[in-house]
């Protein structure tokens, strides 16, 4: 069972980026720029610490969220999608004229029970 998923269109963008940058991570920090938008970054350029929560893998890429954001989003399932338009972050899709966005829904009862037992 996963907390995160990705749309086919977003996965296509990820695959395009991976051709030039094979080692990537997704991170959702809630900081400046695009707020809580997921950012796709070179893994070697991003420092993860104890305040980052691993949510799973999408398109073969690990997805992390800062603990502060996780406290708000922990009851939701996230789907990474892509939309036209330039975001204001350092995410690798920005030069392509698109940006990643999040669609969320509340976890259902089965997912809530599963993730409660996992922690």
DAPE-V578410 format. One line per field, one symbol per residue. phi: phi as a letter, one per 40 degrees, with the letter a starting at -180 (. if undefined). psi: psi as a letter, one per 30 degrees, with the letter a starting at -180 (. if undefined). A space follows every 10 residues. Layout:
phi = ???
psi = ???
//
This chain:
phi = .bcbaacccc cccdccccdb bcbbbcabbg ccgcgcccbb bcdccbccbc cbbcbibbfg bcbbbcddcd dcbccbbbbc bbbchccbbc cccdccgbac bbbbaccccc cdcdccccc
psi = kkfllkleee eeeeeeefef ifjllkkjeg bacgcgkkkj lkefgkkkaf gkkkfakkhg kkklkkeeee eeffglkkkk aklklklhag kffeffglkk lkkllkklee eeeefeef.
//
